């Protein structure tokens, strides 16, 4: 066993940070898509959807941690059955990263083999978060178009809101 180098520690921090960053992007896409489905179901029942109600619904979804978020998304069908196993495995990896990584792998930087395994696991986590985010994002866009919404108009409105927010 050797002492970890500062480069190893920096790489560990970079990979953990990247994983958390990608996790949050995935959570945002899942929460947003699930909120949209919930709101559409309300519209389909001819119930009013005010701007305040829409934002509250979105915020409620965004406040969920990943486990409850996945359960809710499965129920609302924003995560299709074909992706259930991937999300379940991803949740296990997320729980390891957030709750157990430091306690189970704290000596990994002292062994070249274990360090490589740890770094690969962290990198795979980020890659899967990005892949799942892309899957849900694409499903969201398909659903949006199928419901007759103008996706280009939505993108233009989003760009406008981003420009306005960056001015303040």
Steps between C-alpha positions, in 0.01 A plus 500: 500500500617847415384842604264669256648780294346844488419427134307189605304698758429777247379242249278341764347838582454579130324170433277526809410858408426404141282213621297723729469763226373245246268349761337837554453551126329161478279578800398830340395334174306224678328750732407731213364225277303345785351839590399555138322164490318576827391839366386351169288242680332786684441684170360182345238495777410859404636630828660842517879517516611838623858620480524480880370141501744404224798643688389332824471167321847540352651602834336203672667267249837674533498465879488121482818304553590257225329189643157658548548694175555176308199333666281796414635517144427130449145551628448800269675315215766764439743210545387223267519133605792450259715727720390374845796265555751765395348752739493246783869422450579870467320567829717236672810667359374842605443375853850355506648830378305724737484278809775237488782588263722652767446219749530210257774633273710735711813286460460455124748776416775298670482218246537551125248224421240624750553862395439408136186308598372794706573755228332279239194458720473876551546566130240236409257665741537834321472338159181318599351818647564676169359208297185476712455878487518484121246214489250690717565828318425332166186335640394839632545662159309220325217523753493879466463479122245216518281717724502768232721748679738714298847396611671782311279755676587340835873523420465863394312585821769323702776695325314824567463417870869409523601828333277696739634313803861560398439877481411520869 
